[in-house]
């Protein structure tokens, strides 16, 4: 009666914490393991899984990014101070989420008469310095956004040809982090556009985390380690399983180039934005942790759900990401449609937690290595990688989080107009920012330059 004792195959959603790193063939139903594709030649192991030949030699030595950065990205800049308070009251700041990063649209539509960037007076009437002081008073760090082009992606002033002035301004305001985008780039290659801002930031004497965002166009992992503290290896993420897993695969190939001081960046976290299931978000967070990716929250922490908070506050998974050794996890192998190899488990087995399944996977790896000469030489490497996965899977079975008093605690008291508060109405989600443009149309836009080298 094996059929009665067997449940449906556990597919992608049930194995989301496992899929990306590797999927092991394992059958418990009849106590017989099916032949793994490695053993019949259908699939070959990925070579150089633990290639660390580039490890530690490219990273920028500015004392920052010893572990991947953690924080929050806020396109809703009207809620910056509210979000800062929420990081404190929820306890997320204590877990390492310390950067409060402003995204595009913080500046006015044009520079002032002296050629300086100016904060949008309607959004930040007290200026960025006042906001930085407030964020610092909470023990956190402020990040800002600019672009290595004539304009930002939302058509605000860019910083190309203004690197020195803008870096001095950011330092004077007390900025701790710069995301540097790639729109309206005049057709100038990234290798020439990004180093000037590095030099300008270093010349200020202030430690400012330098995050390159050139969308992986020019394979930044090959050169950006000498330029910045992190570099986007992909285009923008969107809140879907397909997008998340696609970016994870694109990021995977550059694992050997990441390490303390400089990290591969497959974009922010979508956890809590509503486009994926709870299990998919858990997989998303686990994959980003294993890949040593920046953990930058992209949801509204003022109104965070219990499930999203549980995921983002899992201390054991965060610890994997923040491991000071800093070796990025790699995909070991995949098999089957969409990289998924199905498992069948007894009903009794399903009652066991994911930790049991992870331990069984480790045993299966040991058996495979014993039975196959090709895997023997790699058995210790594979087992080491599986141990990291076992740790993450087990942590989800132990994870429990409560949001007692959370929503009451994050409601602000008093008017902090000018610090980027705006309304705390949770139904207000849109800003007056210019509608998103198709930036690919503008990557090679040409501008006439003045004798001073500035676009006119």
C-alpha positions as CSV (number, residue, x, y, z in Angstrom):
1,X,0.0,0.0,0.0
2,X,2.9,2.3,-0.8
3,X,0.6,4.6,-2.7
4,X,-1.5,5.2,0.4
5,X,1.6,6.0,2.3
6,X,2.9,8.4,-0.2
7,X,2.0,12.1,-0.6
8,X,2.2,14.2,-3.7
9,X,5.6,15.1,-4.9
10,X,7.1,18.0,-3.0
11,X,7.6,20.5,-5.8
12,X,9.2,23.9,-6.0
13,X,7.2,25.7,-3.3
14,X,7.8,23.1,-0.7
15,X,11.5,23.1,-1.4
16,X,12.1,26.7,-2.0
17,X,14.9,27.0,0.6
18,X,16.7,24.2,-1.2
19,X,16.2,24.8,-4.9
20,X,18.8,27.3,-5.7
21,X,21.9,25.8,-4.0
22,X,21.2,22.3,-5.2
23,X,18.5,19.7,-5.4
24,X,19.4,16.2,-4.4
25,X,17.5,13.2,-5.6
26,X,16.1,11.4,-2.6
27,X,13.3,8.9,-2.2
28,X,12.2,7.7,1.2
29,X,8.8,6.2,0.2
30,X,10.1,2.7,-0.5
31,X,13.5,3.1,1.1
32,X,15.1,3.1,-2.4
33,X,17.1,6.1,-3.8
34,X,16.5,6.7,-7.5
35,X,19.6,7.0,-9.7
36,X,20.9,10.5,-9.6
37,X,21.6,12.2,-13.0
38,X,25.3,12.5,-12.1
39,X,25.5,8.7,-12.1
40,X,23.9,8.2,-15.5
41,X,25.6,11.0,-17.4
42,X,22.4,13.1,-17.8
43,X,23.9,16.1,-16.0
44,X,27.5,17.1,-15.0
45,X,28.5,18.9,-11.9
46,X,29.2,22.6,-12.2
47,X,33.0,23.0,-12.2
48,X,35.1,25.2,-9.9
49,X,32.3,25.5,-7.3
50,X,34.6,26.7,-4.7
51,X,36.9,28.7,-6.9
52,X,38.3,31.4,-4.6
53,X,41.3,32.2,-6.8
54,X,40.1,35.8,-6.9
55,X,39.1,35.9,-3.3
56,X,40.4,39.0,-1.4
57,X,42.5,40.5,-4.1
58,X,40.2,43.0,-5.7
59,X,38.3,44.5,-2.8
60,X,38.4,48.2,-2.2
61,X,40.4,49.0,1.0
62,X,38.4,51.8,2.6
63,X,37.5,49.9,5.8
64,X,33.9,49.3,4.8
65,X,31.8,46.4,3.7
66,X,33.6,43.8,5.7
67,X,30.3,41.9,5.5
68,X,27.4,42.6,3.1
69,X,25.5,45.8,3.8
70,X,22.2,45.7,5.5
71,X,19.5,48.3,5.7
72,X,16.4,49.6,3.9
73,X,15.8,51.2,0.5
74,X,13.2,53.9,0.5
75,X,11.7,55.0,-2.8
76,X,8.9,56.5,-0.6
77,X,11.2,59.2,0.6
78,X,8.3,61.0,2.3
79,X,8.5,58.3,5.1
80,X,12.2,58.3,5.8
81,X,12.0,59.4,9.4
82,X,9.0,57.2,10.1
83,X,11.0,54.2,8.6
84,X,14.0,55.1,10.7
85,X,11.8,55.0,13.8
86,X,10.4,51.7,12.6
87,X,13.8,50.1,12.2
88,X,14.4,50.9,15.9
89,X,11.1,49.9,17.4
90,X,10.9,46.6,15.5
91,X,14.4,45.6,16.6
92,X,15.5,45.3,12.9
93,X,18.3,47.8,13.5
94,X,19.8,45.7,16.3
95,X,19.9,42.8,13.8
96,X,22.2,44.8,11.5
97,X,19.8,46.8,9.3
98,X,21.6,50.1,9.8
99,X,21.5,51.9,6.4
100,X,18.5,54.1,5.7
101,X,18.9,54.7,2.0
102,X,17.1,57.4,0.0
103,X,16.4,56.4,-3.6
104,X,15.8,58.6,-6.7
105,X,13.8,61.9,-6.6
106,X,15.2,63.4,-3.4
107,X,16.7,66.3,-5.3
108,X,15.2,69.3,-7.0
109,X,14.7,69.2,-10.8
110,X,17.8,71.3,-11.4
111,X,21.0,72.5,-9.7
112,X,21.2,75.9,-8.1
113,X,23.0,78.9,-9.6
114,X,26.3,77.6,-8.2
115,X,25.9,74.2,-9.8
116,X,25.1,72.5,-6.5
117,X,22.5,69.8,-5.9
118,X,19.5,71.0,-4.0
119,X,17.1,68.8,-2.0
120,X,13.5,69.0,-3.1
121,X,12.1,71.9,-1.0
122,X,8.6,70.3,-0.8
123,X,10.0,67.0,0.4
124,X,12.9,68.0,2.5
125,X,12.4,71.6,3.6
126,X,14.9,71.2,6.4
127,X,17.5,69.7,4.0
128,X,19.4,66.4,4.0
129,X,21.8,67.5,6.8
130,X,18.9,67.6,9.3
131,X,17.7,64.2,8.2
132,X,21.2,62.8,8.5
133,X,21.5,64.2,12.0
134,X,18.2,62.6,12.9
135,X,19.2,59.2,11.5
136,X,22.6,59.4,13.2
137,X,20.9,60.2,16.5
138,X,19.2,56.8,16.3
139,X,22.6,55.1,15.7
140,X,21.9,54.4,12.1
141,X,23.5,55.6,8.8
142,X,22.1,57.6,5.9
143,X,22.4,56.6,2.3
144,X,21.7,58.8,-0.7
145,X,21.3,58.3,-4.5
146,X,22.9,59.8,-7.6
147,X,23.8,58.7,-11.1
148,X,26.9,58.3,-13.2
149,X,25.2,60.2,-16.0
150,X,23.7,63.6,-17.0
151,X,20.5,62.8,-15.2
152,X,19.1,60.2,-12.8
153,X,16.7,57.6,-14.0
154,X,13.8,59.9,-12.9
155,X,15.4,62.8,-14.7
156,X,16.9,64.7,-11.7
157,X,20.5,66.1,-12.0
158,X,23.1,63.4,-12.4
159,X,26.7,63.6,-11.0
160,X,28.9,63.0,-14.1
161,X,31.4,65.9,-14.4
162,X,30.3,67.0,-10.9
163,X,31.8,64.2,-8.9
164,X,34.1,66.4,-6.7
165,X,31.4,69.0,-5.8
166,X,28.8,66.3,-5.2
167,X,31.0,64.1,-3.0
168,X,32.0,67.1,-0.9
169,X,28.3,68.0,-0.5
170,X,27.4,64.5,0.5
171,X,30.2,64.4,3.1
172,X,29.2,67.8,4.5
173,X,25.6,66.6,4.9
174,X,26.9,63.5,6.8
175,X,26.0,60.9,4.2
176,X,27.3,57.4,4.8
177,X,26.3,55.5,1.6
178,X,26.0,56.3,-2.1
179,X,24.1,54.3,-4.6
180,X,25.4,55.4,-8.0
181,X,23.1,54.5,-10.9
182,X,23.7,54.2,-14.7
183,X,21.0,56.2,-16.5
184,X,21.6,58.9,-19.2
185,X,25.2,57.8,-19.3
186,X,26.2,59.6,-22.5
187,X,27.5,56.3,-24.0
188,X,30.7,56.5,-21.8
189,X,31.8,53.0,-20.6
190,X,31.3,52.3,-16.9
191,X,35.0,51.7,-16.3
192,X,35.6,55.3,-17.1
193,X,32.5,56.8,-15.3
194,X,32.6,55.1,-11.9
195,X,36.2,55.6,-10.7
196,X,36.0,59.4,-10.6
197,X,33.3,59.3,-7.9
198,X,35.4,56.7,-6.0
199,X,38.3,59.2,-6.0
200,X,36.0,62.1,-5.1
201,X,34.5,60.2,-2.1
202,X,37.9,59.2,-0.8
203,X,39.2,62.7,-1.1
204,X,36.5,64.0,1.3
205,X,38.1,62.0,4.2
206,X,34.7,60.6,5.2
207,X,34.0,56.9,5.0
208,X,31.2,56.6,2.5
209,X,30.0,53.2,1.3
210,X,30.2,53.2,-2.5
211,X,27.5,51.1,-4.2
212,X,27.8,50.8,-8.0
213,X,24.6,50.2,-9.9
214,X,25.5,49.7,-13.6
215,X,23.1,46.7,-13.9
216,X,25.8,44.2,-14.7
217,X,26.1,45.6,-18.2
218,X,29.9,45.5,-18.3
219,X,30.5,42.6,-16.0
220,X,31.4,44.8,-13.0
221,X,32.6,41.8,-10.9
222,X,35.7,41.7,-13.1
223,X,36.7,45.3,-12.4
224,X,34.5,47.0,-9.8
225,X,36.3,45.5,-6.7
226,X,38.9,48.2,-7.1
227,X,36.2,50.9,-7.4
228,X,33.4,50.2,-5.0
229,X,32.1,48.2,-2.1
230,X,29.4,46.5,-4.0
231,X,28.3,46.3,-7.6
232,X,25.0,45.3,-9.2
233,X,25.4,42.2,-11.3
234,X,21.9,42.3,-12.6
235,X,19.1,44.5,-13.8
236,X,16.3,45.6,-11.4
237,X,14.4,42.9,-9.5
238,X,10.7,42.7,-9.5
239,X,8.4,41.1,-6.9
240,X,8.1,37.7,-8.6
241,X,9.5,34.2,-8.3
242,X,10.7,34.3,-11.9
243,X,12.6,37.5,-11.5
244,X,14.1,36.5,-8.2
245,X,15.4,33.1,-9.4
246,X,16.7,34.6,-12.7
247,X,18.7,37.3,-10.9
248,X,20.1,34.6,-8.5
249,X,21.3,32.6,-11.5
250,X,22.9,35.6,-13.1
251,X,24.6,36.6,-9.9
252,X,25.9,33.0,-9.3
253,X,28.6,33.1,-12.0
254,X,30.5,35.9,-10.2
255,X,30.8,34.2,-6.8
256,X,34.6,34.0,-6.9
257,X,34.9,37.7,-7.1
258,X,33.0,38.6,-3.9
259,X,34.5,38.9,-0.5
260,X,35.1,41.2,2.5
261,X,35.3,44.8,1.1
262,X,33.3,44.1,-2.1
263,X,30.1,42.2,-2.8
264,X,28.0,41.0,-5.8
265,X,24.6,42.7,-5.6
266,X,21.6,41.1,-7.3
267,X,19.4,44.0,-6.1
268,X,17.2,44.6,-3.0
269,X,14.9,42.2,-1.1
270,X,11.3,42.0,-2.2
271,X,10.2,40.2,1.0
272,X,6.9,41.7,2.2
273,X,5.8,43.4,-1.0
274,X,3.1,40.8,-1.7
275,X,4.1,39.4,-5.1
276,X,5.3,36.0,-3.8
277,X,4.1,33.4,-1.4
278,X,5.5,33.1,2.2
279,X,7.5,30.1,1.1
280,X,8.9,31.9,-1.9
281,X,9.9,34.9,0.2
282,X,11.6,32.6,2.6
283,X,13.6,31.0,-0.2
284,X,14.4,34.5,-1.6
285,X,15.8,35.6,1.8
286,X,17.7,32.3,2.2
287,X,19.2,32.6,-1.3
288,X,20.3,36.2,-0.8
289,X,21.9,35.2,2.5
290,X,23.8,32.3,1.0
291,X,25.0,34.4,-1.9
292,X,26.4,37.0,0.5
293,X,24.2,39.5,-1.2
294,X,23.4,42.9,0.4
295,X,20.3,42.6,2.6
296,X,18.4,45.8,1.8
297,X,14.7,45.7,2.7
298,X,12.4,46.9,0.0
299,X,9.1,46.8,1.8
300,X,7.3,49.4,4.0
301,X,8.6,48.6,7.4
302,X,6.1,51.0,9.0
303,X,3.3,48.5,8.2
304,X,5.3,45.2,8.0
305,X,3.4,41.9,8.2
306,X,4.0,39.3,10.7
307,X,5.3,36.8,8.1
308,X,7.6,39.4,6.5
309,X,9.0,40.4,9.8
310,X,9.6,36.7,10.8
311,X,11.6,36.2,7.6
312,X,13.6,39.4,7.7
313,X,14.4,39.0,11.5
314,X,15.7,35.4,11.3
315,X,19.0,35.8,13.2
316,X,20.5,32.5,12.1
317,X,20.0,33.2,8.4
318,X,21.3,36.7,8.8
319,X,24.4,35.1,10.5
320,X,25.1,33.1,7.4
321,X,25.0,36.2,5.3
322,X,27.2,38.1,7.8
323,X,29.8,35.4,8.2
324,X,33.1,37.3,8.3
325,X,34.8,34.7,6.1
326,X,32.7,36.1,3.3
327,X,32.8,33.2,0.8
328,X,29.7,33.4,-1.5
329,X,27.6,30.2,-1.8
330,X,27.3,28.7,-5.3
331,X,24.8,26.5,-7.1
332,X,26.2,23.0,-7.0
333,X,23.9,21.3,-9.5
334,X,20.3,21.3,-10.8
335,X,18.3,18.8,-12.7
336,X,14.8,18.5,-14.1
337,X,12.3,21.0,-15.3
338,X,13.1,24.5,-13.9
339,X,16.0,22.9,-12.0
340,X,13.7,20.9,-9.8
341,X,14.1,17.2,-9.1
342,X,11.0,15.8,-7.4
343,X,11.0,13.9,-4.1
344,X,8.5,11.5,-2.7
345,X,8.1,11.1,1.0
346,X,6.1,9.0,3.4
347,X,3.4,10.7,5.4
348,X,5.3,9.9,8.5
349,X,8.4,11.6,7.0
350,X,6.4,14.7,6.2
351,X,5.6,15.1,9.8
352,X,9.3,15.6,10.4
353,X,10.6,19.2,10.0
354,X,12.8,20.6,7.3
355,X,15.8,20.0,9.5
356,X,15.3,16.2,9.0
357,X,15.0,16.7,5.3
358,X,18.3,18.6,5.2
359,X,20.0,15.9,7.3
360,X,18.8,13.3,4.9
361,X,20.1,15.3,2.0
362,X,23.5,15.4,3.7
363,X,23.4,11.6,4.0
364,X,22.4,11.3,0.4
365,X,25.4,13.4,-0.6
366,X,27.7,11.2,1.4
367,X,26.3,8.1,-0.3
368,X,26.7,9.6,-3.8
369,X,30.3,10.6,-3.1
370,X,31.0,7.0,-1.9
371,X,29.4,5.4,-5.0
372,X,30.8,7.6,-7.7
373,X,34.5,8.2,-8.4
374,X,33.9,11.6,-10.0
375,X,32.3,12.9,-6.8
376,X,34.8,11.5,-4.4
377,X,37.3,14.2,-4.9
378,X,34.6,16.8,-4.4
379,X,32.7,15.2,-1.5
380,X,34.1,17.4,1.2
381,X,33.4,20.5,-0.7
382,X,29.8,19.4,-1.4
383,X,29.2,18.4,2.2
384,X,30.6,21.7,3.4
385,X,28.1,23.6,1.2
386,X,25.3,21.4,2.3
387,X,26.1,22.1,6.0
388,X,25.4,25.7,5.3
389,X,22.1,24.8,3.7
390,X,21.3,22.5,6.6
391,X,21.9,25.4,9.0
392,X,19.5,27.7,7.1
393,X,16.8,25.1,6.7
394,X,17.0,24.2,10.3
395,X,16.7,27.8,11.3
396,X,13.4,28.2,9.7
397,X,12.0,25.3,11.7
398,X,13.1,27.0,14.9
399,X,12.1,30.5,13.8
400,X,9.4,32.2,15.7
401,X,8.7,35.9,15.8
402,X,6.1,38.0,17.5
403,X,4.9,41.5,16.4
404,X,3.4,42.3,19.9
405,X,3.2,46.0,20.2
406,X,4.9,46.5,16.9
407,X,2.4,48.5,15.0
408,X,1.5,50.6,18.0
409,X,5.2,51.2,18.7
410,X,6.1,52.6,15.2
411,X,3.5,55.3,15.1
412,X,5.3,58.6,15.4
413,X,4.6,61.2,18.0
414,X,4.8,64.8,17.3
415,X,5.4,66.7,14.0
416,X,8.8,66.2,12.4
417,X,8.0,68.2,9.3
418,X,11.1,68.7,7.2
419,X,12.8,65.4,8.1
420,X,11.0,63.6,5.3
421,X,8.1,62.4,7.4
422,X,5.0,63.2,5.3
423,X,1.8,61.4,6.1
424,X,1.9,58.2,8.0
425,X,-1.4,57.1,6.3
426,X,-0.6,53.5,5.2
427,X,-2.9,53.9,2.3
428,X,-0.6,56.6,0.8
429,X,1.9,54.8,-1.3
430,X,2.6,57.0,-4.3
431,X,4.8,60.1,-4.5
432,X,4.9,62.9,-7.0
433,X,8.1,61.5,-8.5
434,X,8.3,61.6,-12.3
435,X,6.8,58.4,-13.9
436,X,9.4,55.7,-14.5
437,X,11.0,55.8,-17.9
438,X,12.4,53.1,-20.1
439,X,16.0,53.9,-19.2
440,X,17.4,51.6,-21.9
441,X,16.3,54.2,-24.5
442,X,18.5,56.8,-23.0
443,X,21.7,54.9,-22.3
444,X,23.6,56.4,-25.2
445,X,22.0,59.8,-25.3
446,X,24.6,62.4,-26.4
447,X,25.0,65.9,-25.0
448,X,27.1,68.8,-26.3
449,X,29.8,69.6,-23.8
450,X,31.0,73.1,-22.9
451,X,34.7,74.0,-22.8
452,X,34.7,73.0,-19.1
453,X,33.6,69.5,-20.0
454,X,30.1,69.9,-18.6
455,X,26.9,69.1,-20.6
456,X,25.1,72.2,-21.7
